[in-house]
Amino acid sequence: MLVHSSTQHPSEVQHMVAHALGRPSNAVTVEIRRMGGGFGGKETQANQFAAIAAIAAVKLGRAVKIRPDRDDDMIVTGKRHDFLVDYDVGFDDDGVVAGVDFLFKARAGFSSDLSGPVTDRALFHCDNAYFYPAVHAKSAPLYTNTVSNTAYRGFGGPQGMVAAERVIDEIAFALGKDPLDVRKANFYGGPGRDVTPYHQTVEDNVIARLVDGLEASSKYRRRRREIRAFNANSEIVKRGLALTPVKFGISFTATHFNQAGALVHVYADGSVI
């Protein structure tokens, strides 16, 4: 069986088609003509179309092509997991976090798909760039009668970071402080403030220096004052400005994926491939 598929994960399409046909994986070849934008969703969402086409091809004894109407495609393929995040946070009068408790509830859809690692990564980013002296964070991928959500650019990281920034904003609102001041007060720092909730030491930390430089070069304080003055005199149109950090770990939650290999041929004439 030869399958032409628009996928980021040809080996998974191969395994799924073979499983659907009841054949060994080596009886299925997957070729990618072109992919276009992937953004993570083509890691698993090509499987159903490839399997349906392959089953039909076996049944009919001829080549089969499936190209969904765009509306149908948008309805039946999964996307970014929507999250409902509950949290409790303790903090002092300076806005420094003493402890936080998160519950990340994610709409997974009708199958597990990649919901497990997506919600794992949300936990790995629930601190964003901030040190929590005490933290309890739990993920809950929810089984629902909706489309199976899947990998999407950021893979759970944005949802975790949005929760962290919401906590910072709430503290700022409660204390009447500029959110940037609360952010700076909670950044990872030196020894004693440099270990993440998942027990990784933050090294080569440049966040404070980086944000100080951006604050100055962007004229953040002056522009915030101008925005407050504008908003006070504008009933309908409102403006806003924020300086927000992002910490994103470039790795897989499936740790055995965090490796790479290369085949290098060095020939006697000195040429290298």
ZIJOQUI-V137783 format. One record per run of one state. SS is the DSSP state (H for helix, E for strand, - for the rest). FROM is the first residue (numbers start at 1). TO is the last residue. If there is no record, write none. Layout:
SS;FROM;TO / SS;FROM;TO
This chain:
-;1;1 / E;2;4 / -;5;9 / H;10;21 / -;22;24 / H;25;27 / -;28;28 / E;29;31 / -;32;40 / H;41;43 / -;44;45 / H;46;60 / -;61;69 / H;70;76 / -;77;82 / E;83;91 / -;92;96 / E;97;109 / -;110;114 / H;115;124 / -;125;129 / E;130;130 / -;131;134 / E;135;143 / -;144;156 / H;157;175 / -;176;178 / H;179;186 / E;187;187 / -;188;194 / E;195;195 / -;196;200 / E;201;201 / -;202;206 / H;207;217 / -;218;219 / H;220;232 / -;233;254 / H;255;257 / -;258;265 / E;266;266 / -;267;271 / E;272;272 / -;273;273
